[in-house]
Amino acid sequence: MPKLFSQELERLTAAIFTAAGATAQEAAIVSKHLVEANLAGHDSHGVLRIPQYLEAIRSGNIKIGAQPEVISETATTAVVDGRRGFGQVAATEAMRLAIRKARASGIAAVTVRNSNHTGRLASYTLMGAGEGLISIIMVNAGGGGQSMAPFGGISRRLATNPISIAVPSGNCHPLVLDIATSVAPEGKIRAHYLQGKSLPPGWIIDAQGRPSNDPKDFYHPPGGALLPLGGGAGYKGFGLGFMIDILAGALSGAGCCRFEASEPRDGFLILALEIERFTPRKTFHQHVSQLVEYVKSCPPAPGFEEVYVPGEWEFNQERRRRIEGIFVDEPTWQAIAKIAAEHGVSVEVKSEAHHPAH
Ligand SMILES: NC(=O)c1ccc[n+]([C@@H]2O[C@H](COP(=O)([O-])OP(=O)(O)OC[C@H]3O[C@@H](n4cnc5c(N)ncnc54)[C@H](O)[C@@H]3O)[C@@H](O)[C@H]2O)c1
């Protein structure tokens, strides 16, 4: 299992996308985004996605060189068309636009349609937090990517419709909630499938609606479904995912889940708030700090070492992985090496972290 420093993994990833025809800007944005997901501990949204994106380029689903286009705008709103380019490019541009508008007017709402896979949502809300703003992003797949059963049902009716909310904290890392509305996103099922591992209980059902921990029951025909977030109270995850389908899909024009199957084409809604327009920043930070301190003071339950606040787990992962490097699992590494060879890109890396460590 190779272990690479993030800079090397990012360079290799960018070289592969460039060799596949991506512009320098696209290669830089996408490789940074994927490696950030690995750094944060979300390998399901990291370089594991390279083969998927390369296939989307090959099939024409991702249009190389497409620049997101602002279709209409006001001081506080914008409607953006991702023009079928990389989702990371559209989401980065749309978040920059929302930040500019919220700075100027106090609040901004930006929708995007015609985008591709957006990856790890915290990458975008952290951009807002880095600028001192509160930001929210929610994403659907425009009616495609159906993988989750509704609460009380056994067949796929929704995509995993994720949401991220990030808040600047003042004196610790930004607080970031970043979740799929299914118990686990499809990428985590894929990671288990590729590594031949069983799934934890409660993630999927098979095509007959029976609980399963075999990822093959999800991928092999007739194909089961992901369960909505919440276990016995799965109507909460389902309800959230359902509403996100409307907010991200109907409002953006990307479309919602429906009878006719469609290619995944992400739609999203971004909201940004300038804190100072509502309360002094210092007061806000005081409230947030008090909350963090109070919640973290809770005695840990049996089996837990401490209570974490949203974003803390990823912040700790990133601090460690920046120093120790990122393990790339063997199936993912083999797939990357094959693609690199096909595109004439060398996978030779020189750092110590490359040498197998376990
Ligand atoms: N673009 C897409 O289409 C898409 C779809 C689904 C998911 N995703 C991404 O997949 C990634 C993973 O999603 P997920 O649903 O598996 O997330 P997850 O189940 O790993 O939950 C992550 C969230 O829970 C918090 N958390 C983790 N451990 C915690 C603990 N012990 N105590 C308190 N909080 C804790 C994290 O800080 C984070 O906010 C996200 O980055 C998401 O954006 C993307």
The ligand as an SDF file (V2000), in Angstrom:
LIG
                    3D

 44 48  0  0  0  0  0  0  0  0999 V2000
  -20.6430   15.4150   -4.0010 N   0  0  0  0  0  0  0  0  0  0  0  0
  -21.4690   14.4400   -3.7220 C   0  0  0  0  0  0  0  0  0  0  0  0
  -22.2980   14.0800   -4.5400 O   0  0  0  0  0  0  0  0  0  0  0  0
  -21.4090   13.7720   -2.3700 C   0  0  0  0  0  0  0  0  0  0  0  0
  -22.4070   12.8830   -2.0030 C   0  0  0  0  0  0  0  0  0  0  0  0
  -22.3430   12.2970   -0.7340 C   0  0  0  0  0  0  0  0  0  0  0  0
  -21.3000   12.5970    0.1330 C   0  0  0  0  0  0  0  0  0  0  0  0
  -20.3310   13.4690   -0.2780 N   0  0  0  0  0  0  0  0  0  0  0  0
  -19.1930   13.7600    0.6200 C   0  0  0  0  0  0  0  0  0  0  0  0
  -18.8070   12.5840    1.2900 O   0  0  0  0  0  0  0  0  0  0  0  0
  -18.0970   12.9400    2.4630 C   0  0  0  0  0  0  0  0  0  0  0  0
  -18.4150   11.9730    3.5640 C   0  0  0  0  0  0  0  0  0  0  0  0
  -19.7910   12.0170    3.9000 O   0  0  0  0  0  0  0  0  0  0  0  0
  -20.3420   11.0880    5.0870 P   0  0  0  0  0  0  0  0  0  0  0  0
  -21.8110   11.1810    5.0990 O   0  0  0  0  0  0  0  0  0  0  0  0
  -19.6950    9.7570    5.0020 O   0  0  0  0  0  0  0  0  0  0  0  0
  -19.7330   11.8330    6.3320 O   0  0  0  0  0  0  0  0  0  0  0  0
  -19.3730   11.1970    7.7650 P   0  0  0  0  0  0  0  0  0  0  0  0
  -20.3700   10.1550    8.1390 O   0  0  0  0  0  0  0  0  0  0  0  0
  -17.9300   10.8450    7.7640 O   0  0  0  0  0  0  0  0  0  0  0  0
  -19.6330   12.4610    8.7060 O   0  0  0  0  0  0  0  0  0  0  0  0
  -18.7980   13.5840    8.5880 C   0  0  0  0  0  0  0  0  0  0  0  0
  -19.2950   14.6790    9.5080 C   0  0  0  0  0  0  0  0  0  0  0  0
  -19.4340   14.1740   10.8300 O   0  0  0  0  0  0  0  0  0  0  0  0
  -18.4980   14.8100   11.7060 C   0  0  0  0  0  0  0  0  0  0  0  0
  -17.9500   13.7860   12.6050 N   0  0  0  0  0  0  0  0  0  0  0  0
  -17.2180   12.7150   12.2590 C   0  0  0  0  0  0  0  0  0  0  0  0
  -16.9120   11.9840   13.3620 N   0  0  0  0  0  0  0  0  0  0  0  0
  -17.4710   12.6330   14.4010 C   0  0  0  0  0  0  0  0  0  0  0  0
  -17.5340   12.3720   15.8100 C   0  0  0  0  0  0  0  0  0  0  0  0
  -16.9440   11.3210   16.3530 N   0  0  0  0  0  0  0  0  0  0  0  0
  -18.2110   13.2410   16.5850 N   0  0  0  0  0  0  0  0  0  0  0  0
  -18.8050   14.3290   16.0540 C   0  0  0  0  0  0  0  0  0  0  0  0
  -18.7950   14.6210   14.7390 N   0  0  0  0  0  0  0  0  0  0  0  0
  -18.1380   13.7770   13.9230 C   0  0  0  0  0  0  0  0  0  0  0  0
  -17.4470   15.3810   10.7930 C   0  0  0  0  0  0  0  0  0  0  0  0
  -16.7410   16.4480   11.3850 O   0  0  0  0  0  0  0  0  0  0  0  0
  -18.2750   15.7830    9.5960 C   0  0  0  0  0  0  0  0  0  0  0  0
  -18.9390   17.0030    9.7900 O   0  0  0  0  0  0  0  0  0  0  0  0
  -18.4710   14.3990    2.7350 C   0  0  0  0  0  0  0  0  0  0  0  0
  -17.3150   15.1590    2.4950 O   0  0  0  0  0  0  0  0  0  0  0  0
  -19.5450   14.7310    1.7030 C   0  0  0  0  0  0  0  0  0  0  0  0
  -19.5040   16.0570    1.2200 O   0  0  0  0  0  0  0  0  0  0  0  0
  -20.3700   14.0550   -1.4900 C   0  0  0  0  0  0  0  0  0  0  0  0
  1  2  1  0
  2  3  2  0
  2  4  1  0
  4  5  1  0
  4 44  2  0
  5  6  2  0
  6  7  1  0
  7  8  2  0
  8  9  1  0
  8 44  1  0
  9 10  1  0
  9 42  1  0
 10 11  1  0
 11 12  1  0
 11 40  1  0
 12 13  1  0
 13 14  1  0
 14 15  2  0
 14 16  1  0
 14 17  1  0
 17 18  1  0
 18 19  2  0
 18 20  1  0
 18 21  1  0
 21 22  1  0
 22 23  1  0
 23 24  1  0
 23 38  1  0
 24 25  1  0
 25 26  1  0
 25 36  1  0
 26 27  1  0
 26 35  1  0
 27 28  2  0
 28 29  1  0
 29 30  1  0
 29 35  2  0
 30 31  1  0
 30 32  2  0
 32 33  1  0
 33 34  2  0
 34 35  1  0
 36 37  1  0
 36 38  1  0
 38 39  1  0
 40 41  1  0
 40 42  1  0
 42 43  1  0
M  CHG  2   8   1  16  -1
M  END
$$$$
